[in-house]
Amino acid sequence: MAEIFIGSEALAHGKLTEFGLRRRYRAVYPDVYTPKRHELSLRDRTVGAWLWSRRRAVIAGAAASALHGAGWVGHDSAVELIWANT
């Protein structure tokens, strides 16, 4: 299982049960989960935010720079999305 995933998709494909999801994973964003002991990196938070947008957002700002290899971006930087969420 990936480090960051959409819980409802894992349940629908039979990869997890609801009990297993609640017991072994924690929510990062609504319906986006990671293992309880996994320490989140900026990349993990960025991927999680993109998954939360239902894969429709464009990553922007410092998080986008980090994805492209910028070394100056801190691990606690905000994740910015460009997304029509009306």
C-alpha positions as CSV (number, residue, x, y, z in Angstrom):
1,M,0.0,0.0,0.0
2,A,1.3,3.5,-0.8
3,E,2.3,5.8,2.0
4,I,-0.5,8.3,1.1
5,F,-3.7,7.0,-0.3
6,I,-7.4,7.7,-0.6
7,G,-9.3,5.6,2.0
8,S,-12.6,5.2,0.1
9,E,-10.6,3.8,-3.0
10,A,-8.8,1.3,-0.8
11,L,-12.1,0.2,0.7
12,A,-13.8,-0.1,-2.6
13,H,-11.0,-2.2,-4.1
14,G,-11.0,-4.5,-1.1
15,K,-7.4,-3.6,0.0
16,L,-8.5,-2.7,3.5
17,T,-11.5,-3.1,5.8
18,E,-13.0,-0.2,7.7
19,F,-11.6,-1.6,10.9
20,G,-8.1,-1.9,9.4
21,L,-8.3,1.6,8.1
22,R,-9.3,3.1,11.5
23,R,-6.8,0.9,13.4
24,R,-3.6,1.2,11.3
25,Y,-3.9,4.6,9.5
26,R,-4.6,8.2,10.3
27,A,-6.3,10.9,8.3
28,V,-4.0,13.6,6.8
29,Y,-6.8,15.3,4.9
30,P,-10.5,14.2,4.6
31,D,-10.4,10.7,3.1
32,V,-6.6,10.8,2.6
33,Y,-4.7,8.4,4.9
34,T,-1.2,7.5,5.9
35,P,0.2,4.8,8.3
36,K,0.0,6.0,11.9
37,R,3.8,5.8,12.4
38,H,4.7,7.4,9.1
39,E,6.4,10.8,9.5
40,L,5.1,13.1,6.8
41,S,7.4,14.9,4.5
42,L,6.6,18.0,2.4
43,R,6.2,15.6,-0.6
44,D,3.8,13.4,1.4
45,R,1.7,16.5,2.4
46,T,1.7,17.7,-1.2
47,V,0.6,14.4,-2.7
48,G,-2.0,14.2,0.0
49,A,-3.4,17.6,-0.8
50,W,-3.5,16.7,-4.5
51,L,-5.3,13.5,-3.7
52,W,-7.8,15.4,-1.5
53,S,-8.6,17.6,-4.5
54,R,-9.7,14.5,-6.3
55,R,-6.6,14.7,-8.5
56,R,-7.8,18.0,-10.1
57,A,-5.6,20.6,-8.5
58,V,-2.3,22.1,-9.7
59,I,0.4,22.3,-7.1
60,A,1.8,25.8,-6.8
61,G,4.2,27.9,-4.8
62,A,7.1,26.5,-2.7
63,A,5.6,23.0,-2.7
64,A,5.8,22.9,-6.5
65,S,9.4,24.2,-6.3
66,A,10.2,21.4,-3.9
67,L,8.7,18.8,-6.2
68,H,11.0,20.1,-9.0
69,G,14.1,19.7,-6.8
70,A,14.5,23.1,-5.1
71,G,16.7,22.6,-2.0
72,W,15.8,25.9,-0.3
73,V,12.2,24.8,0.5
74,G,11.7,23.9,4.2
75,H,9.8,20.7,5.1
76,D,7.2,22.8,7.0
77,S,6.3,25.0,4.0
78,A,2.6,25.4,3.1
79,V,1.1,23.4,0.3
80,E,-0.7,25.7,-2.2
81,L,-3.2,24.4,-4.7
82,I,-4.8,26.0,-7.7
83,W,-8.2,24.4,-8.0
84,A,-11.7,25.4,-9.0
85,N,-13.5,24.4,-5.8
86,T,-16.9,26.1,-6.1
